[in-house]
Amino acid sequence: MGKVGIIGVGQSAFVRGYPGSIRELVFEGFKEAMKDADIAVKDIDASIVCSAPEYDKQRSPAGVFAEYLGLTPQPTFYLESLCSSSSTGLKTAYALIQSGLHDVVAVIGFQKMSEISSAESQERMGRGADIQWESPFGTMMPAYYAMYARAHMEKYGTSPEDLALIRVKAATYGQINEKAVYRKPVTLEQFSDPESPMSGPVASPLRVGDCCANADGSSCLIVANEEKAKAFSKKPVWILGIGAASTAVNLAGRDLFTGLTVAEQAGEQAYKMAGVTPKDIHVAEVHDCFTIAEMMAYENLGFAKPGEGKELIRAKETYKEGSIPINVDGGLLSKGHPIGATGGSQIRTIVLQLRGEAGDMQVKDPEIGLVHNIGGVGLYGNVTILGR
């Protein structure tokens, strides 16, 4: 089989309350990706729309967007895997292209979370768990990840300060990312200051500063087969490896002391397919919906041994100048988390890094990048490895 490349990337600004319609929101990411790829709408022969439908007021939005963006009569598909929807969309586009069914596919991710209240949003997140056996007891996303945080602290001696250091790093880069929703500096002292919003309790041991924020946003990836990628683009970024896994939806079926097994399994698949190891990765985006999620990603992806992720952040090895720069666009903690758009945004960041176009966030001369995107509380895991 030939290679599959990404020839265009786009993203709207992530904001707390987008004033326009979902059509207009999606157009912002699509417009940027089309300009980046320098192609016409007629060159796209299929589209994949990705979101978490429980937040959408529009039923079957794929058809609505295809019409609005001029992507008819080409086929359009609607796909969801919770927070990992648009990286699952990239895997699906890869498969459609490798099968020979399509040559150029647009992967569109979006979420307009401000259409419902914060309480409604939390209730829908709770329904991402098993509605028969788990979510009726009131479990919500912060509580689930708090259990993982408590297990990590119990087993490895990780401290709340270690987690706070991850948010400090995120804010360092969020300040220089014009697409991010949260662009203020964060200091370690704020986590111990009772007057600071960052220190407010959410689900012990997680505080406000340990949690990402809901946001409205869209992302778009233009994916092409090798022939089209080379014809259209001077700097295609190639998909080297893709891994995906799932696990038991109920936490009673898991071992909380091992981190997110889907990340570990998806990572192993992606490394094997790409023919690389964790030491070969020059820059990464990981799914930091909570600070503990980034800490677990360090270890599940092989950047640190189990329990030693805290040493990476303490030594600033995951900063831009470190041995394994991670989330140097601010991550979800600074950018915000418009569920269906998040994976596409992460992939966009790595594509820009590999093309040397990340501006102030640019890592020195990276050749291989990794994206780790998690759906739900580790229910779905996607790992994508990209190379220039």
C-alpha positions in Angstrom: 0.0 0.0 0.0 1.1 3.6 -0.6 1.5 6.2 2.1 -1.3 8.4 3.4 -0.5 12.0 4.2 -2.0 15.1 5.8 -1.9 18.0 3.4 -4.0 20.6 5.2 -4.9 21.4 8.8 -7.2 24.0 10.4 -8.8 25.0 13.6 -11.1 27.6 14.9 -10.2 29.6 18.0 -11.5 27.6 21.0 -13.9 29.8 23.0 -16.2 29.6 25.9 -19.3 30.9 24.0 -19.2 30.9 20.2 -21.8 33.5 19.0 -22.6 31.9 15.6 -24.2 28.7 14.4 -22.6 25.3 14.3 -22.3 25.7 10.5 -20.3 28.9 10.9 -18.1 27.3 13.6 -17.2 24.4 11.4 -16.5 26.6 8.5 -13.8 28.4 10.5 -11.7 25.2 10.8 -12.5 24.0 7.3 -11.6 27.3 5.7 -8.2 27.3 7.4 -7.5 23.7 6.4 -8.5 24.3 2.7 -6.3 27.4 2.5 -3.5 25.4 4.1 -3.9 22.6 1.6 -4.5 25.0 -1.3 -7.1 22.8 -2.9 -10.7 23.3 -4.1 -13.8 21.7 -2.7 -14.1 19.6 -5.8 -10.8 17.9 -4.9 -12.4 16.3 -1.8 -14.3 13.1 -2.5 -15.5 12.3 1.0 -16.0 13.9 4.4 -16.1 12.5 7.9 -17.8 14.6 10.6 -16.9 13.9 14.2 -18.6 14.9 17.5 -20.2 13.6 20.6 -23.9 13.7 19.6 -25.3 14.1 23.1 -24.1 17.7 23.1 -25.5 18.5 19.6 -29.0 20.0 19.1 -28.7 19.2 15.4 -29.4 15.6 14.6 -27.1 14.1 12.0 -24.9 17.2 11.5 -22.8 15.6 8.8 -25.4 16.2 6.1 -25.9 19.8 7.3 -22.2 20.6 7.1 -21.7 18.8 3.7 -24.4 21.0 2.2 -23.0 24.2 3.8 -19.4 23.5 2.9 -20.2 22.5 -0.7 -19.2 18.8 -0.1 -22.3 17.3 -1.8 -23.0 15.0 -3.6 -19.8 13.4 -2.3 -20.5 10.9 0.6 -20.3 12.1 4.1 -20.1 10.0 7.3 -20.8 10.8 10.9 -18.6 9.2 13.6 -18.2 9.4 17.4 -15.9 7.9 20.0 -16.5 10.5 22.7 -13.5 12.8 23.2 -11.4 10.8 20.7 -13.8 11.3 17.9 -11.7 13.2 15.4 -8.6 11.0 15.8 -10.9 8.1 15.2 -12.0 10.1 12.2 -8.4 10.2 11.0 -8.0 6.4 11.3 -11.3 6.0 9.3 -10.0 8.3 6.6 -6.8 6.4 6.5 -8.7 3.1 6.0 -11.0 4.6 3.3 -7.9 5.9 1.4 -5.9 2.7 1.7 -8.9 0.7 0.6 -8.9 2.7 -2.6 -12.5 3.9 -2.1 -11.4 7.5 -1.8 -8.4 9.7 -2.6 -8.9 12.8 -0.5 -11.0 12.9 2.7 -11.8 15.9 5.0 -12.0 15.0 8.7 -14.1 17.6 10.4 -14.4 17.7 14.2 -16.6 20.1 16.2 -18.5 20.7 19.4 -20.5 23.7 20.5 -20.8 22.9 24.2 -22.2 26.3 25.1 -25.6 25.3 23.7 -26.3 23.5 26.9 -25.7 24.5 30.6 -22.7 23.4 32.6 -25.0 21.1 34.7 -26.5 19.6 31.5 -23.0 19.0 30.2 -21.8 17.2 33.3 -24.9 15.0 33.2 -24.2 14.0 29.6 -20.6 13.3 30.5 -21.8 11.1 33.3 -23.8 9.2 30.7 -20.6 8.3 29.0 -20.3 5.7 31.6 -22.7 2.7 31.9 -26.2 4.1 32.5 -27.3 0.9 34.1 -24.5 0.1 36.5 -22.4 3.2 37.1 -23.7 6.7 36.1 -26.9 6.5 38.2 -24.7 6.8 41.2 -23.7 10.3 40.2 -20.2 9.6 38.9 -18.8 12.4 36.6 -15.6 13.0 34.8 -13.6 14.8 37.6 -14.6 12.1 40.1 -13.4 9.3 37.7 -10.0 10.9 37.1 -9.7 11.7 40.8 -9.8 8.0 41.5 -6.9 7.5 39.1 -5.1 10.4 40.7 -5.6 8.9 44.2 -4.4 5.5 43.0 -1.3 7.0 41.4 -0.5 8.9 44.6 -1.0 5.8 46.7 1.2 3.6 44.6 4.0 6.0 43.6 4.0 8.8 46.0 2.9 11.4 43.5 1.9 14.7 45.1 -0.7 17.3 44.3 2.2 19.6 43.6 3.5 17.3 40.8 0.1 17.6 39.2 0.1 21.4 39.6 3.4 21.5 37.8 1.7 20.1 34.7 -0.9 22.9 34.7 1.9 25.5 35.2 3.5 24.1 32.0 0.3 24.1 30.1 -0.3 27.8 31.0 3.3 28.6 29.9 2.3 27.7 26.4 -1.4 28.6 26.5 -0.3 32.2 26.8 1.3 32.1 23.4 -1.3 30.1 21.6 -3.8 32.4 19.9 -6.3 29.6 19.5 -6.4 28.8 23.3 -9.4 29.7 25.5 -7.2 30.2 28.6 -4.3 32.4 28.0 -3.3 33.5 31.5 -0.1 32.5 33.5 -0.5 30.0 36.3 1.9 29.7 39.2 2.5 26.9 41.6 1.6 29.3 44.5 -1.9 29.7 43.2 -2.7 26.1 44.1 -2.0 26.7 47.8 -3.7 30.1 47.9 -7.3 29.8 49.2 -8.1 33.0 47.4 -7.1 31.7 44.0 -9.7 29.9 41.8 -7.0 27.4 40.9 -7.0 26.0 44.4 -10.7 25.4 44.6 -11.7 21.7 45.3 -13.5 19.8 42.5 -13.0 16.1 43.3 -10.2 15.3 45.8 -7.3 15.4 45.0 -8.1 17.4 41.9 -8.6 21.1 42.1 -10.0 23.6 39.6 -6.5 24.1 38.2 -6.2 20.4 37.5 -9.2 20.3 35.2 -9.6 21.5 31.6 -12.6 23.7 30.6 -15.4 23.0 28.1 -15.2 25.0 24.9 -16.7 25.6 21.5 -14.5 24.8 18.5 -13.9 23.1 15.3 -10.9 21.4 13.6 -10.3 20.0 10.1 -7.7 17.7 8.5 -7.3 17.1 4.8 -6.0 13.6 4.2 -4.8 12.2 0.9 -3.3 9.2 -0.8 0.4 9.3 -1.7 -0.1 10.4 -5.3 -2.5 13.2 -4.4 -0.5 14.3 -1.4 2.7 14.7 -3.5 0.7 16.5 -6.3 -1.0 19.0 -4.0 1.5 19.6 -1.2 5.1 20.6 -0.9 5.2 19.5 2.8 2.9 16.5 3.3 3.1 15.0 6.8 2.8 11.2 6.6 0.8 8.9 8.8 3.4 6.4 10.0 1.5 4.5 12.6 -2.0 4.3 14.1 -3.1 2.3 17.1 -6.5 2.1 18.8 -8.0 0.1 21.8 -11.0 0.0 24.1 -11.6 -1.4 27.5 -14.4 -2.1 30.1 -16.7 0.8 30.4 -17.2 0.2 34.2 -14.3 1.0 36.4 -15.1 -2.1 38.4 -13.6 -4.0 35.5 -10.3 -2.2 35.6 -7.1 -1.9 37.6 -6.8 1.8 38.5 -3.2 1.4 39.5 -2.0 0.7 35.9 -3.1 4.0 34.3 -5.1 3.9 31.1 -4.5 0.5 29.4 -6.1 1.7 26.1 -3.2 4.2 25.8 -0.6 1.6 26.4 -2.1 -0.8 23.9 -2.8 1.8 21.3 0.7 3.1 21.7 2.2 -0.4 21.3 0.3 -0.8 18.0 1.3 2.6 16.7 5.0 2.2 17.6 5.0 -1.3 15.9 3.3 0.0 12.7 5.7 3.0 12.5 8.8 1.0 13.3 9.8 3.3 16.1 10.1 3.4 19.9 9.2 6.1 22.5 12.9 7.3 22.3 12.3 8.2 18.6 9.5 10.7 19.3 10.6 14.3 19.2 7.3 16.1 20.1 4.0 14.8 21.4 0.4 15.9 22.1 -1.3 14.0 24.9 -4.9 14.1 26.2 -4.6 16.2 29.3 -8.3 16.6 30.2 -7.0 16.5 33.8 -3.4 16.9 35.0 -3.3 13.3 36.1 -4.2 12.2 32.6 -1.0 13.8 31.3 1.0 12.2 34.1 -0.4 8.8 33.2 0.2 9.4 29.5 4.0 9.9 30.2 4.1 6.4 31.6 1.6 4.6 29.4 3.4 5.8 26.2 6.8 4.7 27.5 8.3 8.2 28.0 8.8 7.3 31.6 8.7 4.1 33.6 5.6 3.5 35.8 5.7 6.0 38.7 8.4 8.1 37.2 6.3 10.5 35.2 6.6 13.0 38.0 10.3 13.1 37.5 9.8 14.3 33.9 7.7 17.3 34.9 9.9 18.1 37.9 12.9 18.3 35.6 11.0 20.2 32.9 11.8 17.5 30.4 8.3 17.9 28.9 8.9 21.6 28.2 9.8 22.8 24.7 13.5 22.6 25.5 13.3 19.2 27.2 14.0 15.7 26.0 10.4 15.0 25.1 8.3 18.2 24.6 4.7 17.5 25.3 1.6 19.8 24.9 3.7 22.8 24.0 0.5 24.4 22.6 -1.0 24.5 26.1 -2.9 21.2 25.8 -6.5 20.8 26.7 -5.8 22.4 30.0 -5.2 25.8 28.2 -6.8 25.3 24.9 -10.1 24.0 26.2 -11.9 20.8 25.2 -14.5 21.0 22.5 -15.0 17.3 22.5 -15.3 16.4 18.8 -12.7 18.9 17.7 -10.0 18.0 20.3 -8.2 15.2 18.4 -8.1 17.2 15.2 -6.6 20.1 17.1 -3.9 17.9 18.6 -3.0 16.5 15.1 -2.9 20.0 13.7 -0.3 21.0 16.3 1.9 18.1 15.5 1.6 18.7 11.7 2.7 22.3 12.2 5.5 21.2 14.4 6.8 18.7 11.8 6.5 21.4 9.1 8.5 23.9 11.2 5.5 26.2 11.3 4.5 26.3 15.0 5.9 29.8 15.6 6.7 30.6 19.3 5.7 27.0 20.2 8.2 25.4 17.7 10.3 22.5 18.9 13.8 22.4 17.4 13.8 20.3 14.2 11.4 17.5 15.0 11.0 14.6 12.5 8.5 12.3 14.3 5.6 13.3 16.4 2.9 11.5 18.4 -0.7 12.2 19.3 -2.5 10.5 22.2 -6.3 11.1 22.3 -8.5 9.4 24.8 -12.3 9.0 24.7 -14.3 9.0 27.9 -12.5 7.8 31.1 -10.1 5.7 29.2 -12.8 3.8 27.3 -11.3 4.5 23.9 -7.6 5.2 23.2 -6.1 6.4 19.9 -2.4 6.9 19.3 -1.2 8.3 16.0 2.5 8.7 14.9 3.3 11.2 12.2 6.5 11.9 10.3 7.7 14.5 7.8 
